[in-house]
Amino acid sequence: MPPSTTGPSADPEAPLLMARGRATYEWAASRRPFVHPLRTPAGDLVTVDAPADHPWHHGLWFAVKFVDDDNFWEEMAPYGVLRHRGRPTVEGGPAAGRVEGQLDWIRPDRETVALREDRSWSWVDLDPGAFALDLRTTLRADLDVVLDRTPFTTWGGYGGLTLRGAPDWVDTRLLLGAVGTRDRVLGERAPWCDISGRFPSGRHGGVLLLDHPGNRRTSVPWYGSTRNELYGDEGWSNFLCAAFLFHEPLVLAAGEALEVRHRVICHDDAWDVERCADEWGRWSG
C-alpha cells in the first residue's frame, strides 16, 4: 500500500499522516516536532496545541527540560530547538507503518548540536476501537551531557514523552497501573498510566501510555493532572508525562546511546485496569 502521508503536496515540509489519518506528525515544526491532532478511532479530538496557559505544550511530544543548563522545554528565549535533518522516511500503509528520521537538538545559539537523535513513530491497528503509536528514540552526544529537570516542589519533574489533552475532554481520570485512580500523579512509578474521560460528542475514550521494561529507568515515574489545579486555574488540564528524570538527572557520556521506548494507545471507551494491564503485557512481553 502507499505510504500514509498527507497526499500530493507542493510543500516539502508538509506534515505526515499516521494511523488512518488519526495522528498527524508535524515533523518540520520550527521549535520541536510533535503529534497533533490526535483522534480516537471514533474521531474525538484528544490533543491541544499551544494552549494559552502553556504555549510550549504541543499535543504529544518528546523532549527534556534541560541539556546541561540549556532549556529545551519552555519556548522563552534563550531556548533550544529539536529539528529533523530532512523529511523523515515513511513506509507502510494506513493500518500499519512507520515514520523514521534523525534530529538535532540545537542549543540556544542555533549552531551547537547538544544531542543527536534517531526517532521513529510506528503505528498499528489493535482492534476497531484502538490503535497504537510506538515511539522509539535513541539519544547520543559527542560530549558528556547532563539531562535534567526542574526539581519538583509544587510543580516540576517533567520531561520525556508528554501528552497535553484538549480542555473540552472532561471528567477525566488517571488510572496508574495497579495503584488505582488519581486526579494527579507526582512521581509515582508504574509500568503504565491511562487517562480517560468524556468528549463533547458524549462518547468516552482515552490514551494509555506504556513504559517499556527495557528503558533505563523503568518503571517510569509519572507526572500529570486531569484538573487545572496543576496550573492554579479551573478546568481540565489533561497533562501526562512519562517523567524519567523526575527523581534525579541522568548523565549521558560522550558516544553513549540512551534508548527510550513507549507505546501510546488511543482508544474508544474508558478502559479498566485489566484491559490496560493486558495491553502492557502483550507489548512488553
Secondary structure, DSSP 4 states (H G I P E B T S, - for coil): ----SS-S-S-TT--EEETTTTEEEETT-SS--EEEEEB-TT--B-B-BS-TT-TT-BSEEEE-SEETTEESSS-SSS--EEEESSPPEEEE-SSEEEEEEEEEEE-TTSS-EEEEEEEEEEEEEEETTEEEEEEEEEEE-SS-EEEE-PPPSSS----EEEEEB-TT-EEEEEEETTTEEESEEEEEE-SEEEEEEE-TTS-EEEEEEEE-TTSTTPSPEEEEEEEGGGGTSSSEEEEEEEETTSSS-EEE-TT--EEEEEEEEEEES---HHHHHHHHHHHH-
